[in-house]
């Protein structure tokens, strides 16, 4: 879904949110916010390799071929 938004309205500012539904685990006590931001910034640099795109194009998902 985010890819659709990026392609259709690239000038629109986006936000990511996370909802922790566990009452037993207090993520705010376990995860440093600056470290989390750093890790999320690293994900912006991820790109598919050509071989990965070829593999994805050759597979079927939900019973449909995307070739």
C-alpha positions as CSV (number, residue, x, y, z in Angstrom):
1,X,0.0,0.0,0.0
2,X,2.8,2.4,0.8
3,X,4.3,1.8,-2.6
4,X,1.1,2.9,-4.2
5,X,1.1,6.1,-2.2
6,X,4.7,6.8,-3.0
7,X,4.1,6.4,-6.7
8,X,0.8,8.4,-6.9
9,X,1.5,11.3,-4.5
10,X,5.3,11.5,-4.0
11,X,5.1,15.0,-2.6
12,X,2.8,13.8,0.3
13,X,4.5,13.4,3.7
14,X,4.1,10.0,5.2
15,X,4.2,8.7,8.7
16,X,4.8,5.2,10.1
17,X,3.0,4.0,13.2
18,X,3.2,0.9,15.3
19,X,0.6,-0.4,17.7
20,X,1.8,-2.8,20.4
21,X,-1.3,-4.9,21.3
22,X,0.6,-6.8,24.0
23,X,0.0,-5.6,27.6
24,X,2.8,-7.9,28.9
25,X,5.6,-6.4,26.7
26,X,6.4,-2.7,27.2
27,X,8.3,-1.9,24.0
28,X,9.1,1.6,25.1
29,X,11.2,0.2,27.9
30,X,13.0,-2.3,25.6
31,X,13.7,-0.2,22.5
32,X,15.7,2.9,22.3
33,X,13.9,5.5,20.2
34,X,17.0,6.8,18.5
35,X,18.2,3.3,17.6
36,X,14.8,2.5,16.2
37,X,14.9,5.7,14.1
38,X,18.3,4.8,12.8
39,X,17.2,1.3,11.8
40,X,14.1,2.7,10.0
41,X,16.3,5.2,8.2
42,X,18.4,2.2,7.0
43,X,15.3,0.6,5.5
44,X,14.9,3.6,3.2
45,X,18.2,2.6,1.4
46,X,17.0,-1.0,0.7
47,X,16.5,-1.8,-3.0
48,X,15.6,-5.0,-4.9
49,X,18.3,-6.7,-6.9
50,X,17.5,-7.4,-10.5
51,X,17.5,-11.2,-9.8
52,X,15.0,-10.7,-7.0
53,X,12.6,-8.8,-9.4
54,X,13.0,-11.5,-12.0
55,X,12.1,-14.1,-9.3
56,X,9.1,-12.1,-8.2
57,X,7.9,-11.7,-11.7
58,X,8.1,-15.4,-12.3
59,X,5.9,-16.4,-9.4
60,X,2.2,-16.6,-8.9
61,X,0.5,-15.1,-5.8
62,X,-3.1,-15.8,-4.8
63,X,-3.5,-18.0,-7.9
64,X,-2.7,-15.3,-10.4
65,X,0.3,-15.1,-12.7
66,X,1.9,-11.6,-13.0
67,X,3.8,-12.0,-16.2
